[in-house]
């Protein structure tokens, strides 16, 4: 998130792209030994959606891979 914030002006100027790598664990799965990992991946999925909505108007594509 920090890096995206810092790179935002350059991404807008260059019509760049962002690809975030997540995991299926962030979906509707529950694993008893890794709740914090699942929370982090779900957060990354939501961040990807939010930043995509924010940057699409500037011509920056944002995608997530699970």
Beta strands, then each sheet from edge to edge (+ up, - down):
strand 1: 17-21
strand 2: 61-65
sheet 1: 1+ 2+
end
